[in-house]
Amino acid sequence: MTTLDELWEQFFYHLRVQRRTTGTLSFYSVTRNKLAFYLTQQGLPQTIPGLGVSHLRGFVVWLAEQGLQPGGQHTHVRAIKALFNWSHREELIPSNPAQRLALPSLPRRRLPTVTHDCTQRLLLAAKNLEQPLRDAALVLIMFDTGLRVSELVQLTTGDLVAAQGLIRVRGGKGDKERTVPLGTRALAALGQYQRRERHPRWPHVEQLLLSHRGEPLTRSGVGIRLAALARSAGFPRSEAAPHAFRRGFAVEYLRNGGDVFTLQQIMGHTTLEMTRRYVSFLDDDLKAAHLRFSPADRLRGR
């Protein structure tokens, strides 16, 4: 028999070999701990064979009873299926107990997406906070590049190639390096911040964005800053979440005439399908596209 803990350990080793980020490992760790707690609480088997799809379905029901929303349930099921699919492919288990485990359906609603108006209000709010130039640079970089938070906090002063309008990005999924273009307004905001407000606590601090203490800004620090800006601007925190910026960048890039293949490279996606998930066009975009390409309007005659 193989225990669930043994499978998780081997799966995590595989992820580390694949150079997956600490964020990815943390993602799976949450599911591991939740599932282990549930199985222990219910006195259910934690070995293969032994653990079955009915036990996993019970876990999903339990998550819902705990008040977890469909999106959170979906996340845990994805992690469970990833574990068992990999384990079965590697022939670590004779059968896959998650093969018939269905993903919970998600409500069809648009996720928060940063818009031009939202960005303008955040920039206005930044003027009244303790580090206005840093916060303005933070907002403009995120809106102009769609960087992941893990990539943003790893940027160093040496990664900025201002003469060419580029930044070198590391730390995304797979820890691959890529070059991302940066517009003139974001470059100007970064230049102002570096000249007038960036004061590293120690000479060896190379990170581009710093806290008010002069230490590298962390992932949680970015979330705190964006939440403060949203609160000051007068709209919900979720409307200015890091991933709302990533979605907003994707939408605006295509809205302004960019192509999806270049967008895929900028966002650091390995497949085009991953890029398409971020694109959530607004109603006015759909209406404008229909006016331009309406099949009925192109019919001949009356």
Secondary structure as UniProt FT lines:
FT   STRAND          2..3
FT   HELIX           4..17
FT   TURN            18..19
FT   HELIX           22..42
FT   STRAND          47..48
FT   TURN            49..50
FT   HELIX           53..65
FT   TURN            66..67
FT   HELIX           70..89
FT   TURN            90..91
FT   TURN            97..100
FT   HELIX           116..126
FT   TURN            127..128
FT   HELIX           132..145
FT   HELIX           149..152
FT   TURN            153..154
FT   HELIX           157..159
FT   STRAND          160..161
FT   HELIX           162..164
FT   STRAND          166..169
FT   HELIX           173..175
FT   STRAND          178..181
FT   HELIX           184..196
FT   TURN            203..204
FT   TURN            212..213
FT   HELIX           219..233
FT   HELIX           237..240
FT   HELIX           242..255
FT   TURN            256..257
FT   HELIX           260..267
FT   HELIX           272..276
FT   TURN            277..278
FT   HELIX           283..293
FT   HELIX           296..298
//
